[in-house]
Amino acid sequence: MYLMQRERLDPEFESAVVDFLSRCQDNDGGYGGGPGQMPHLATTYAAVNALVTLGSETALSSINRDSLYKFLLRMKDSSGAFRMHNAGEIDVRACYTAISVASLLNILDNELVKDLGTYIMRCQTYEGGIAGEPYSEAHGGYTFCGLATMILINEADRLDLPNLINWVAFRQGVECGFQGRTNKLVDGCYSFWQGGVLALIQKLSSIVDEQLESSFGNNGRSPAKSACESASSDLVGERPHIGNFLDIGFEFSHRDNEIGPLFHTIGLQHYILLCSQVLEGGFKDKPGKSRDFYHSCYCLSGLSLSQYSCTSDSDSLPPPEDVLGPYSNLLKPTHPLYNVVLDQYYKAREYFHSA
């Protein structure tokens, strides 16, 4: 609703949402899927993003950051990655949801980041995409989660970005939607998960250029191989730490696109609006499927990113020719790392930096 530039929610409805999410918040930190359920990183990510999107002081102050930080530390694994819940699975999705929440709430520190970049590096496959865990298949959702996490912890240059770009770019099908894995059907939700990766890359082209130059200088060896060989050198130790972690999301949102779009933006908008949209409201995976909130969220988020991918200035609106249909179709911009409406992100950042 906020992406579509609608008015603020009814105060009673907003109050009910905050009340429900407060009852989902565990006394020991994190949010469960419902009142009384165990805290889980996916539902914690969803709850925090929802409260940031609401943006009121009541919503933001309802988040217990101290206990949530302790929950994140409990989910931290010795491998550097995170578990989704107590005794739960370890994967890149857990890494992203933990780091995204910590960054949004201004609680990201060295303890949470320790060895995380090395774990995500191990998840990048020979295809170029990122898998959920080491030695698994590259997947669009995990690729976004992995790249976004590496940006938030200031380690994106440890990934083989040219190979990653190649894999993601070839996931846009003849329908102009994106598939999540090689040889799979396109799906509206990957408009964000895959399209979002390429939107992030537009702000990282200087790193891509450096990696390409480095690979030519290393007799064609991939940047990832070179990075692995140098992992024992104090690569992470040379980086600025805590102070900069807290500003990365803000600085990234103000960074201009260094290159033009790396996918067919108007084609993707065609797929979203003509194939995924349901005339009665909402969005779906593909024709023949049913609409749901998940696909409605990520189709709209992908639509927003595709509309703004042609702008070079982070403060500019896209020209009419880059928005399919009437210009009233233009959505608000979403933060490419957190996927919350940019205006609401700025309000939350100000609140949590002064809290």
N, C-alpha and C positions, 0 to 999 in steps of 0.2 A: 504493500500500500504506500509506503514511504517512497519507494522507487518510482511509483506512478504519480508522484507529486500531489497526493491527496491531502486533505486537511488532517489535522491532528485527530487521533482517535477520540471517541467519546470518553470523557473523564471517568465515567463509571466503568466502562470496559477496560480502560487502562489500569484503573485501580484493581480490578478483578484479576488482570494478568499478573500484576506485581504480587498480589496476595497469593495467587496460585504458585508462582515461582518461588516465593518465600517459603511456602510449605514444602516445596521440592528440595530446598536447600538443606543439606545434611549438617547436623551440629558439628561434625568433625571436618567439614569442608566439602565443597563440590555440590553438584546438583544431580538428583536422580531423575528418572523419567516421569515420576509421579510422587506424591507425598508418601513417605515411608520407604521408598525404594533406595537401593544402594547408590551412592554417587558414581558417576560414569563420565569419562572425559567427553564423549560425544554430546551427552545431554547438558554437561557443564558448558561446553562451547555454545550450544543452541540457546541456553538460558541467558548467558552473558551477552551474546549478540542481540537477543530479543530485548534485554533491559537497556543496552546501549542504544538500540534503535528507538525505544520509547523516549529515552533521553531526559526524563524529568529527574529532579533531585530525589524524589521518592524512589524512583526505579533504581538509580545509580547507588544511592545510599543503602539499598537493601542487600547489596552484595557484601558478604563478609570476606574481605580480602585476606585477612590474617589466616583464617581457617582454610580458605581456598588454597593459599600458598602451601600450607602444610599438607593438604591433600595432593597437590602436584608433586611435592617432594616424596610422598609415599608411593606415588605411581612411577617415580623415576627408577629405572632398572640399571644394573651394573654395566650393561652394554652401552649405556648412554641414551638409550631410547626410553619410551614410556609404555606403561600398561594402560589399557582402556579402563580397567577397574581393578579392584583387589583380586589378585590371582587371575586376572584376565589376560587376553592376548596382547602381545607386543607387536606394534607395527607403525608404519609411517603416519597413518591417520592419527594415532594416539600422540605422536610427536607434534604434529601440526596443531591439534586441538589444544594441547597443553601450552605450547609456545604462543599461539595466537591469543589465548586467554591471558596468559601472563603479561604479554606485551600490551594488550589493551588496558589492563588494569594497573600497569606501571609497577609490576612486581617481578619482572624478569631479571635474573641475576646469574652469576657464574655457576652456582650449584645446579640450576636447571639446565644450563647449556652444556655442561661438562660432557665431552665425548659424543655429543649428539651429532655433530657434523660428520664424524667418522662413520657412525652407524648409517646415516642416510647415504653417504658415498657408497657404502657396500650394497645398497639397494638399487643403484643405477645399473641397468642391464646392458647386455651387448647391443640391444636395439637402440638404446639411447634414453628410453623412458625410465621411470622409477617404479619399482615393485613395492608391494606392501611390506615385504621382509626380504632379506638376502636370498638370492637364488630363485626367486619367484618371477612371475611374468609381469612385464611392464604394463601399467594400468593408468588411465587418465586421471582418476581421482587421486591416486597415490602420487602421481607425477606433480600435480598441482600442490598437494600437501608437502611433498619433499622440497620443491623449489621455494615455495613461500616460506617454509621453515628456515631454509638455508639463507634466505634474504634477511629474515628477522633476526638471525643470530650472526649476520655479517660474514657468511661463509659461502656465498653463492659461487664464488670463483673456484671452489673445490670440485664442483660438478663439471662434467664434460658438456658444456652448453651447446656447442655446435651439433653434437650428436643428438642431444635432447631436442633441439629445434627441428632437426630432420625427422625424428620420429613423430613428434606432435603434428607438424605440418602435413604429413601424409595420413593423418587420421581424419582429415576433412574429406568426406565422401563425395560422390557425384551428386548426391542430394543437397550438398553443401552443409549438412549437419556434421557433427563429429561422432566418431566411434570411440568407445572407451579402450578397446584393445585391438590388436591386429586381427583382421579377418572377422570382425564382429559387425553387427548392424549399427547404424547411427542411432543416437538417442539424444533427445532434447536437453537432458541435464548436462551433457558434456559440452554444451555451448559455453558453460562457465568453466568446467573442470579443465577442458582442453583449450578452449578459447582464452581462458584466463591465464594459462601458462604463457601463451604467445603475447598476451597483453603485458605480462610482467617482463618478458624478454625485451620488449620495445624500450624499456628503461635500463636495460643491461647491455646494450650493444657494444659499449666500450670494452666490457669484460670479454664478450664474444670475440671481438677483434683481436684482443691480446692473446686469447687462447688459440685462435687460428694462426697468428704469427708465430706463437710458441710451437705449435705442432709442426709447422713448416721448418722451424729451426731445429726440431728434434727428429728430423728425417721421417716426418709423416706420422710419428707416434701420436696417439690421441692425448688431449689435455688431461683426461682422467687418469691415464697411465702415468703421466708425468707427476700428477698430483699424488697418486698412490705411492710413487717412489719417494716423494719428498715428505710423506706424512710423518716420518720419524723425526724430520727436522722440526723445529719449533714453529710450524706454520700457524697454528692457532694462537700460540703464545705471543706472536708478533702483532696480534690484532688489538685494537682498543677494546676495552671491556665495558663494565657496567654502565658508565655514563652514556655511552653511545647506544647500547641496547635500547635504552628508553626513548631514543629519538629516531630510530630507524624507520618505524612505521610512518611517523609524521614527515620526515624528510623524503621518504619514498613517494608519498602522496603528492608532494610538490615538485617531484622530478619530472621534467618534460620527457615526452617520448623522443628517443634519440634517432629512431628510424620509423618508417611507415609500417602499416599493419602487415603481419606475416601470414594472414589468412584472408579468404574472400569474405569481407565483412558484410556486404550487401547480400551475398548468397546465404550467409548464416542467418541474417535477418529474415530472408524469405522462408527458410526452413522453420524458424521459430514461429513466425506469424501465420504461415499458411499450412504447416504440417503439424506443429505441436499445439497451436492454440485451439481451444474449444470455444465455439461461438457463444455458448451459454456462460462462459467464464472459466478461467483457469487454463492450465497447460498440461500436456501429457508427454510421454516418452516419444511416441510416434503414432501415425494413423492406425486405428484399430485398438489402441490401448485406452485406458481410462485416465482422466485427470486426477491429480493429487497435489497436495501442498508442496511436496518435495520438488516435483518437476515444475510447478508454478514458480517456486522460489528461484531455482537455478536457470530456468529458461529466461526469466526476467533479468536475472543478474548477468547472464551471457549476452542478452540483448543490449543492456546498458553498456557493457564493455565493448561490444562490437560498434556501437554508435560513437563512442568516444575514442576509438583506436586510431582514427584518422586525424586527430588533433595533435599538434606538436607542442602547444602551450598548455600546461596543466590547468590553467585558469580559463581557457577558452571553451566556447560551445562549438560543437561540430557544425559544419556548413550543411544546409538543407539537403544537398545531394548525397550526403553520407547517412541520412536517416530515411529508411524505407517508408513510403507512404507520406501522409501529411506530417508537418513538423511537430504537430501535437503528439505524435508518437514518441517524441524524445523523452527518455526517462532521466531521472536524476543520476549523477555519477555515483558508483559504488567504490569503496576502497578496494583496490585490487588484491591486497593481502588478506584483509579480514572479511571482506564481503559484507560490510555494513554501509549504509548510505553515508556519503562523505560528510555532509553537514552534521549528522549525528555523531560521527567519529570525532570531529573537531570539538564538539561540546563535551564528549566523554573524556577526551584527552585533557582538556582544560580542568575538568572536575577532578580527575584522578592525579593530575600533577600538582594540584593544590591541596589535596586531601592529606 
